[in-house]
């Protein structure tokens, strides 16, 4: 029998430790040992470790993401909710610089969302972007030769003029994904949301305005809120992964030769893409 819990005063008081998982970066499927993006494959084990702590009454998620892949965003959201329900944990979300688009989809996995008044939240919408090079290759005297089986196999080709049918089709796909996103927000935030018509238009706001709109619940830093909720002696336990020689979590070891060079290129491209995503929100 454990007599310690029956002792008075500090000897009998059990220290509360709250697991913390940082979800930081653009959201995309993992593609190499140097990838710094967020994906279910990359954070799945950390989430399982955090929610598997039987003594912890809650799990804290610290989010700093400008968004990215809707698929990976939704996969991580679903996994967080599954683990929370299975382990009967409260999920507290803390937004740092930004939780926009897919980043906000991650945030709504929380039972409560806390932000800084200057954080950026929202951007509940879907975007696709590309470039058109058809006029450039015409000036250079380059012919584009593509052979397909299936008349719709090639669409939105950047080296060909835009087609109205292609644009209509991509808009149809975007509207379907947008509807899924809206349904998720309404299911999680429910009556907390205001009736502002701009909420689902893709606009984004500061944390201050986000609170007024019902997109978030309050203001505060993870350390402050945890101590308010669970006592001044409550501790934060940051979940980390073992790192390989190149600094990436996991046990895959390192790549050499052309694979490593390719990974460096991938990492540079993703870094540029993340900077572009953050630039949308003035970050």
C-alpha positions as CSV (number, residue, x, y, z in Angstrom):
1,X,0.0,0.0,0.0
2,X,1.2,3.5,-0.8
3,X,1.0,5.4,2.5
4,X,2.6,8.5,0.9
5,X,-0.7,9.8,-0.5
6,X,-2.3,9.8,3.0
7,X,0.4,12.0,4.5
8,X,-0.6,15.6,5.2
9,X,1.1,18.7,3.7
10,X,3.6,18.6,0.8
11,X,4.6,15.0,1.4
12,X,1.2,13.9,0.4
13,X,0.7,16.3,-2.5
14,X,1.3,14.8,-5.9
15,X,3.1,17.0,-8.4
16,X,1.1,17.6,-11.6
17,X,3.1,17.4,-14.8
18,X,1.6,18.4,-18.1
19,X,3.0,17.0,-21.4
20,X,3.7,19.7,-24.0
21,X,3.9,19.1,-27.8
22,X,5.2,21.8,-30.0
23,X,3.6,21.9,-33.5
24,X,5.7,24.4,-35.4
25,X,6.2,25.0,-39.1
26,X,4.4,24.7,-42.4
27,X,2.2,21.6,-42.9
28,X,3.2,19.1,-45.6
29,X,3.9,15.4,-46.0
30,X,7.4,14.5,-44.8
31,X,9.9,14.1,-47.7
32,X,13.3,13.5,-46.3
33,X,15.6,13.5,-43.2
34,X,16.1,17.3,-43.3
35,X,12.4,18.1,-43.6
36,X,11.2,20.7,-41.1
37,X,7.5,20.5,-42.0
38,X,4.6,19.3,-39.8
39,X,2.9,16.0,-40.7
40,X,1.2,13.1,-39.0
41,X,4.2,10.9,-39.7
42,X,6.5,13.4,-38.1
43,X,4.5,14.1,-34.9
44,X,2.5,10.9,-34.4
45,X,4.8,9.3,-31.9
46,X,5.2,12.5,-29.9
47,X,1.4,12.8,-29.7
48,X,1.1,9.1,-28.6
49,X,3.8,9.6,-26.0
50,X,2.1,12.8,-24.6
51,X,-1.4,11.4,-24.4
52,X,-0.1,8.1,-23.0
53,X,1.0,9.8,-19.8
54,X,-1.6,8.3,-17.4
55,X,-0.9,10.7,-14.6
56,X,-1.5,13.9,-16.6
57,X,-5.0,15.4,-16.6
58,X,-4.3,17.3,-19.9
59,X,-2.0,17.7,-22.8
60,X,-0.8,21.1,-24.0
61,X,-0.2,21.8,-27.7
62,X,1.9,24.9,-28.6
63,X,1.1,25.8,-32.2
64,X,3.0,28.1,-34.5
65,X,2.0,27.3,-38.1
66,X,0.9,29.3,-41.2
67,X,-0.9,26.2,-42.6
68,X,-0.2,24.1,-45.7
69,X,-1.6,20.7,-46.7
70,X,-5.3,20.3,-45.8
71,X,-4.8,16.5,-45.7
72,X,-2.0,16.5,-43.2
73,X,-3.8,19.2,-41.1
74,X,-6.9,17.0,-40.9
75,X,-4.9,13.8,-40.2
76,X,-3.2,15.4,-37.3
77,X,-6.4,17.0,-36.0
78,X,-8.2,13.6,-36.2
79,X,-5.3,11.8,-34.4
80,X,-5.3,14.4,-31.6
81,X,-9.0,14.0,-31.0
82,X,-8.8,10.2,-31.1
83,X,-6.0,10.2,-28.5
84,X,-7.8,12.7,-26.4
85,X,-11.0,10.6,-26.3
86,X,-9.2,7.3,-25.8
87,X,-7.2,8.6,-22.9
88,X,-9.8,11.0,-21.5
89,X,-7.5,14.0,-21.7
90,X,-8.3,17.7,-21.9
91,X,-6.5,19.4,-24.8
92,X,-5.3,22.9,-24.2
93,X,-4.0,24.8,-27.3
94,X,-1.6,27.8,-27.1
95,X,-1.0,29.8,-30.2
96,X,2.3,31.7,-30.6
97,X,2.8,33.8,-33.8
98,X,0.2,32.2,-36.0
99,X,-2.4,29.5,-36.3
100,X,-3.9,30.2,-39.7
101,X,-5.5,28.0,-42.4
102,X,-4.2,24.5,-41.7
103,X,-2.6,25.8,-38.5
104,X,-6.1,26.9,-37.2
105,X,-7.4,23.5,-38.2
106,X,-4.9,22.0,-35.8
107,X,-5.9,24.6,-33.1
108,X,-9.5,23.5,-33.1
109,X,-8.5,20.1,-31.9
110,X,-8.2,21.8,-28.6
111,X,-10.9,21.9,-26.0
112,X,-9.7,25.5,-25.3
113,X,-7.6,27.8,-27.4
114,X,-5.3,30.5,-25.9
115,X,-3.5,33.1,-27.8
116,X,-1.4,36.3,-27.4
117,X,-3.4,39.4,-28.3
118,X,-1.1,39.9,-31.3
119,X,-1.2,36.3,-32.6
120,X,-2.7,35.7,-36.0
121,X,-5.6,33.3,-36.3
122,X,-8.3,32.3,-38.8
123,X,-7.8,32.2,-42.6
124,X,-10.6,29.5,-42.8
125,X,-10.3,29.0,-46.6
126,X,-8.5,27.1,-49.3
127,X,-5.9,28.5,-51.7
128,X,-4.1,27.2,-54.8
129,X,-1.3,29.1,-56.5
130,X,0.9,28.6,-59.5
131,X,2.6,30.5,-62.3
132,X,1.9,30.8,-66.1
133,X,4.9,30.3,-68.4
134,X,3.1,29.9,-71.7
135,X,4.0,33.4,-73.0
136,X,7.6,33.0,-71.8
137,X,8.2,29.7,-73.7
138,X,6.6,31.2,-76.8
139,X,9.0,34.1,-76.8
140,X,11.9,31.6,-76.3
141,X,10.7,29.5,-79.2
142,X,10.0,26.4,-77.1
143,X,7.3,23.9,-78.0
144,X,5.5,22.1,-75.2
145,X,4.9,18.4,-76.1
146,X,2.6,16.4,-73.8
147,X,1.0,13.1,-74.7
148,X,-1.8,11.6,-72.6
149,X,-4.4,8.9,-72.5
150,X,-7.5,10.6,-71.1
151,X,-8.5,14.1,-72.1
152,X,-8.4,15.5,-68.5
153,X,-5.1,13.9,-67.6
154,X,-3.3,17.2,-67.8
155,X,-5.0,20.3,-66.3
156,X,-3.7,23.6,-65.1
157,X,-0.5,23.1,-67.0
158,X,1.7,26.2,-66.3
159,X,3.2,26.0,-69.8
160,X,-0.2,26.2,-71.5
161,X,-2.9,29.0,-71.5
162,X,-5.5,28.7,-68.8
163,X,-8.7,26.8,-69.7
164,X,-12.0,27.9,-68.2
165,X,-12.9,24.2,-67.6
166,X,-9.7,23.7,-65.6
167,X,-10.4,26.7,-63.5
168,X,-14.0,25.6,-62.8
169,X,-12.8,22.2,-61.8
170,X,-10.2,23.4,-59.3
171,X,-12.7,25.8,-57.8
172,X,-15.1,22.9,-57.3
173,X,-12.4,21.0,-55.4
174,X,-11.6,24.0,-53.3
175,X,-15.2,24.5,-52.3
176,X,-15.5,20.8,-51.2
177,X,-12.4,21.2,-49.0
178,X,-13.6,24.5,-47.7
179,X,-17.0,23.0,-46.7
180,X,-15.1,20.2,-44.8
181,X,-13.1,22.9,-43.0
182,X,-16.2,25.0,-42.1
183,X,-18.0,21.9,-40.8
184,X,-15.0,21.1,-38.5
185,X,-14.9,24.6,-37.1
186,X,-18.6,24.7,-36.5
187,X,-18.5,21.3,-34.8
188,X,-15.7,22.2,-32.5
189,X,-16.5,25.9,-31.7
190,X,-20.3,25.6,-31.9
191,X,-22.2,28.4,-30.1
192,X,-18.9,30.2,-29.2
193,X,-18.7,31.6,-32.8
194,X,-20.1,35.0,-33.5
195,X,-22.5,35.6,-36.4
196,X,-19.9,37.7,-38.3
197,X,-20.3,36.9,-42.0
198,X,-16.5,37.2,-42.6
199,X,-15.5,34.2,-40.4
200,X,-15.4,31.7,-43.2
201,X,-14.3,34.0,-46.0
202,X,-10.5,33.3,-45.5
203,X,-9.9,36.5,-43.6
204,X,-7.5,36.4,-40.7
205,X,-7.3,38.4,-37.4
206,X,-5.3,39.2,-34.4
207,X,-5.8,37.1,-31.3
208,X,-7.7,40.1,-29.8
209,X,-10.3,40.1,-32.6
210,X,-10.3,36.3,-32.7
211,X,-11.5,36.3,-29.2
212,X,-14.4,38.6,-30.1
213,X,-15.3,36.3,-33.0
214,X,-15.2,33.2,-30.9
215,X,-12.3,31.6,-32.7
216,X,-10.3,31.4,-29.5
217,X,-11.1,31.3,-25.8
218,X,-8.7,33.5,-24.0
219,X,-5.2,35.0,-23.7
220,X,-2.2,33.6,-22.0
221,X,1.1,31.7,-22.2
222,X,1.3,28.0,-21.7
223,X,3.3,28.2,-18.4
224,X,0.9,30.8,-16.9
225,X,-2.3,29.1,-17.8
226,X,-1.1,25.6,-16.7
227,X,-0.1,27.0,-13.3
228,X,-3.5,28.8,-13.0
229,X,-5.3,25.6,-13.8
230,X,-3.3,23.0,-12.0
231,X,-1.5,24.9,-9.2
232,X,1.7,26.9,-8.9
233,X,3.8,23.7,-8.6
234,X,2.5,22.3,-11.9
235,X,5.3,21.4,-14.3
236,X,5.6,21.4,-18.1
237,X,7.1,18.3,-19.7
238,X,8.2,19.0,-23.3
239,X,7.9,16.0,-25.5
240,X,11.0,15.5,-27.7
241,X,12.2,12.9,-30.2
242,X,15.6,11.4,-30.4
243,X,17.7,13.1,-33.1
244,X,19.9,11.5,-35.7
245,X,23.2,12.9,-36.8
246,X,21.5,15.5,-39.1
247,X,19.2,16.7,-36.3
248,X,16.0,15.1,-37.4
249,X,13.9,13.0,-35.0
250,X,13.5,9.3,-35.6
251,X,15.8,6.3,-36.0
252,X,16.3,6.3,-39.7
253,X,20.0,7.3,-39.5
254,X,21.4,9.6,-42.1
255,X,21.4,9.7,-45.9
256,X,24.5,10.1,-48.0
257,X,25.3,11.0,-51.6
258,X,22.6,12.2,-53.9
259,X,19.8,11.4,-51.4
260,X,21.4,13.8,-48.9
261,X,21.8,16.5,-51.5
262,X,18.2,16.0,-52.6
263,X,17.1,16.4,-49.0
264,X,19.0,19.6,-48.6
265,X,17.3,21.0,-51.7
266,X,13.9,19.8,-50.4
267,X,14.6,21.5,-47.0
268,X,15.6,24.8,-48.8
269,X,12.4,24.7,-50.9
270,X,10.2,24.1,-47.9
271,X,11.9,26.8,-45.9
272,X,11.2,29.2,-48.8
273,X,7.6,28.0,-49.0
274,X,7.1,28.5,-45.2
275,X,8.5,32.0,-45.4
276,X,6.0,32.7,-48.3
277,X,3.1,31.3,-46.2
278,X,4.1,33.4,-43.2
279,X,4.4,36.5,-45.4
280,X,0.7,36.3,-46.1
281,X,0.1,37.1,-42.5
282,X,2.7,39.8,-42.2
283,X,5.1,37.6,-40.3
